[in-house]
Amino acid sequence: AQPADALAIAGLTKLGFKQELLSAMIYGCDGIVSFLERQISIPIQIADTVFIVAENDGVVIGFVEFRIYYKSFFLNYIGISPQARKQGLATNLLGQAALMVRTKHHKKLSLDVFSDNVAANNWYEKLGFIAEFKAGWYKISQSDICEGINEEAKVSGYSQSSLCYNAFGFSQFTLTSAIGTYSIGMLGKDWFKVSQIELFSDASALYTLYLIDSSRSILGLFKENDHAKLPEGAVCFCRSIRMNIQLETFEKNIFSK
């Protein structure tokens, strides 16, 4: 991809999700195009996130976004233009893109898919992906969990996080209490995003989030078997499935299609 493809990539992603879900993703934030332009500008040799596009007459009709790790890589998103669907483009693009980014160290490809996306689930299963675990996306109201608390934790990197948030509509900072350290995402106007369920046993950390912005809800992404640790009133509004496949199996299956 080139930086000029950022607008098309953002547009294709937004076509694939309902507004409720988009508000809980960086692709639903106002500054996503500016962020993608900068992300794509990073040399591919050192970037931890890589975008591969398919074009027709210079128009982007599909893209793949991979997060790159040392021994594996992760399919963040795949988007196909409505006019180009059901023509084998998704299979071709995913297969060729994986070949472009893989190295001799890579052994596994992983992804998350929403459990109610039946077509995508069936496609990944046919390619040989195996479900590892399910996760819930939970909405937790701060007013339900902060009543009567008055002990603060400390924040780190908040000034830099505020600048990033003003530019892109999302950012991250660190919250440290006597009990633990937590990575906190600010996502759009509505969410604090967390993935460490231990936060809900840490009264001072919760109170500090409330002091920063009491109007936001907490978006928690947790494995389903951890839901008993969540506070009362937590609402699961969608579920995702983590799926994995060994690259040797993936390449054999996808290029036989």
C-alpha positions in Angstrom: 0.0 0.0 0.0 0.9 3.6 -0.4 -0.1 6.5 1.9 -2.6 7.7 -0.8 -4.5 4.4 -0.3 -5.4 5.3 3.3 -8.8 6.7 2.5 -9.8 3.7 0.5 -8.6 1.3 3.2 -10.6 3.1 5.8 -13.6 3.1 3.6 -13.5 -0.6 2.9 -13.1 -1.4 6.6 -16.1 0.7 7.6 -18.3 -1.1 5.0 -17.8 -4.3 6.9 -19.0 -3.4 10.4 -22.1 -1.9 12.0 -21.8 1.5 13.7 -21.9 0.0 17.2 -18.8 -2.1 16.5 -17.0 0.7 14.6 -17.3 3.0 17.6 -15.3 0.3 19.5 -12.5 0.2 16.9 -9.8 2.6 15.8 -11.4 2.5 12.3 -14.4 4.3 13.7 -12.3 7.3 14.9 -12.2 10.6 13.1 -8.5 10.6 12.6 -8.1 7.1 11.2 -7.1 8.2 7.7 -4.3 10.4 9.0 -3.1 7.6 11.2 -3.1 5.1 8.3 -1.2 7.6 6.1 1.6 7.7 8.7 1.5 4.0 9.4 1.8 3.1 5.8 4.7 5.6 5.4 6.9 3.5 7.8 9.4 1.4 5.7 7.9 -2.1 5.4 11.2 -3.7 6.6 10.7 -2.2 10.1 6.9 -1.7 10.4 5.0 -3.9 12.8 1.8 -3.4 10.8 1.8 -4.0 7.0 -0.9 -3.2 4.4 -1.2 -5.0 1.1 -3.8 -3.8 -1.5 -5.4 -5.2 -4.6 -6.1 -2.6 -7.4 -8.1 -2.5 -10.6 -7.3 0.3 -13.0 -5.6 2.2 -10.1 -8.6 1.8 -7.7 -8.2 -0.1 -4.5 -10.7 -3.0 -4.5 -9.3 -4.9 -1.5 -6.7 -4.9 1.2 -5.2 -7.0 3.9 -3.7 -5.6 7.2 -1.2 -7.8 9.1 0.4 -7.3 12.5 3.9 -8.8 12.3 5.6 -10.7 15.1 8.8 -12.6 15.1 7.4 -16.2 14.8 3.9 -15.4 13.7 1.7 -12.8 12.1 -1.9 -11.7 12.7 -4.6 -10.8 10.3 -6.0 -7.6 11.7 -8.5 -6.8 8.8 -9.3 -7.9 5.3 -11.7 -5.7 3.2 -13.1 -6.3 -0.2 -15.1 -3.8 -2.3 -18.7 -5.0 -2.7 -18.3 -5.0 -6.5 -15.3 -7.4 -6.3 -16.8 -9.9 -3.9 -17.6 -13.6 -4.7 -14.9 -13.6 -7.4 -12.1 -15.3 -5.5 -10.3 -12.0 -4.7 -10.3 -12.5 -0.9 -8.7 -15.9 -1.2 -6.1 -14.7 -3.8 -5.3 -11.5 -1.9 -5.0 -13.2 1.5 -2.7 -16.0 0.1 -0.5 -13.7 -1.9 -0.3 -11.1 0.9 0.8 -13.8 3.3 3.6 -14.9 1.0 4.7 -11.2 0.7 5.1 -10.7 4.5 6.2 -14.1 5.8 9.8 -14.8 6.7 11.7 -18.0 7.5 10.9 -17.4 11.2 7.1 -17.3 10.7 5.3 -20.5 11.6 1.7 -19.4 12.4 -1.1 -17.1 11.2 -3.8 -16.0 13.6 -6.9 -13.9 13.4 -10.0 -12.8 15.3 -13.5 -13.1 13.7 -16.8 -12.1 15.2 -18.9 -15.1 16.1 -22.0 -13.8 14.4 -20.2 -13.4 11.0 -21.2 -16.8 9.7 -19.8 -16.4 6.2 -16.4 -15.4 7.5 -16.3 -18.2 10.1 -17.2 -20.8 7.4 -14.5 -19.4 5.1 -11.8 -19.5 7.7 -12.8 -23.0 8.7 -12.6 -24.2 5.1 -9.1 -22.8 4.9 -8.1 -24.9 7.9 -8.2 -22.3 10.7 -8.8 -23.8 14.2 -10.7 -22.0 16.9 -8.5 -21.4 20.0 -10.8 -19.4 22.4 -13.8 -17.0 22.5 -13.7 -13.5 23.8 -16.4 -11.2 24.9 -16.6 -7.4 24.2 -18.0 -5.9 27.4 -19.4 -2.5 28.2 -19.0 -1.5 31.8 -20.4 1.7 33.2 -17.9 3.6 35.4 -20.7 4.9 37.6 -21.6 1.3 38.6 -18.1 0.6 40.0 -16.6 3.8 41.4 -19.1 4.8 44.1 -17.5 5.5 47.4 -13.9 5.2 46.2 -11.5 8.1 46.8 -8.0 6.7 46.4 -6.0 7.7 43.3 -3.4 5.9 41.2 -0.8 7.5 39.0 -0.8 8.0 35.2 2.3 7.9 32.9 2.5 9.2 29.3 -0.8 11.0 29.5 0.5 14.3 27.9 1.8 12.4 24.9 -1.4 10.3 24.8 -3.5 13.5 24.8 -1.6 14.8 21.7 -2.0 11.5 19.9 -5.7 11.4 20.8 -6.2 15.0 19.5 -4.6 14.0 16.2 -6.1 10.6 15.6 -9.1 10.1 18.0 -7.4 7.3 19.9 -4.3 6.8 22.1 -2.9 4.9 25.0 -1.4 5.7 28.4 -0.3 3.8 31.5 -2.0 3.7 34.9 0.0 2.5 37.9 -1.4 1.7 41.4 0.0 -0.1 44.5 -1.5 -3.3 43.1 -0.6 -3.2 39.4 0.2 -1.5 36.1 -2.4 -1.2 33.3 -2.4 -0.1 29.7 -5.4 2.1 29.1 -6.7 3.0 25.6 -8.7 6.1 24.9 -11.0 5.2 22.0 -13.2 7.8 20.3 -15.5 9.8 22.6 -17.1 6.9 24.4 -14.5 4.4 25.6 -11.6 3.5 27.9 -10.3 0.3 26.4 -8.8 -2.4 28.7 -7.7 -6.0 28.3 -6.4 -6.7 31.8 -9.3 -8.0 33.8 -7.3 -7.4 37.1 -8.2 -3.7 36.7 -11.7 -4.5 38.2 -10.1 -5.6 41.5 -8.1 -2.4 41.8 -10.3 0.3 43.3 -7.7 3.1 43.1 -7.1 2.4 39.4 -10.8 2.5 38.7 -11.2 5.7 40.6 -8.4 7.4 38.7 -10.1 6.5 35.3 -13.3 8.1 36.7 -11.4 11.2 37.6 -9.9 11.5 34.1 -13.3 11.2 32.3 -16.3 9.9 34.1 -18.5 10.1 31.0 -16.7 7.2 29.2 -17.7 3.6 29.6 -15.0 0.9 29.9 -14.6 -1.4 26.9 -13.3 -4.7 28.2 -12.0 -7.4 25.8 -11.7 -10.7 27.8 -11.8 -14.4 27.3 -15.2 -15.7 28.0 -14.1 -17.9 30.9 -13.0 -14.7 32.8 -16.5 -13.1 32.7 -17.2 -14.1 36.3 -14.5 -11.7 37.4 -16.3 -8.7 35.9 -18.4 -6.3 37.9 -22.2 -6.6 38.0 -23.8 -4.7 35.2 -21.1 -5.6 32.6 -22.9 -6.1 29.3 -21.4 -8.3 26.5 -22.4 -6.7 23.2 -20.5 -9.0 20.9 -18.2 -12.0 20.8 -15.1 -12.9 18.8 -13.2 -16.1 18.1 -9.4 -16.4 18.0 -8.4 -18.8 15.2 -5.0 -20.1 14.3 -3.4 -22.1 11.5 0.2 -23.3 10.8 1.6 -21.5 7.8 2.5 -24.7 6.1 -1.1 -25.9 6.3 -2.4 -22.5 5.3 -0.3 -22.2 2.1 -1.2 -25.8 1.1 -5.0 -25.1 1.6 -5.3 -21.6 0.2 -3.4 -22.3 -3.0 -5.4 -25.4 -3.7 -8.6 -23.3 -3.9 
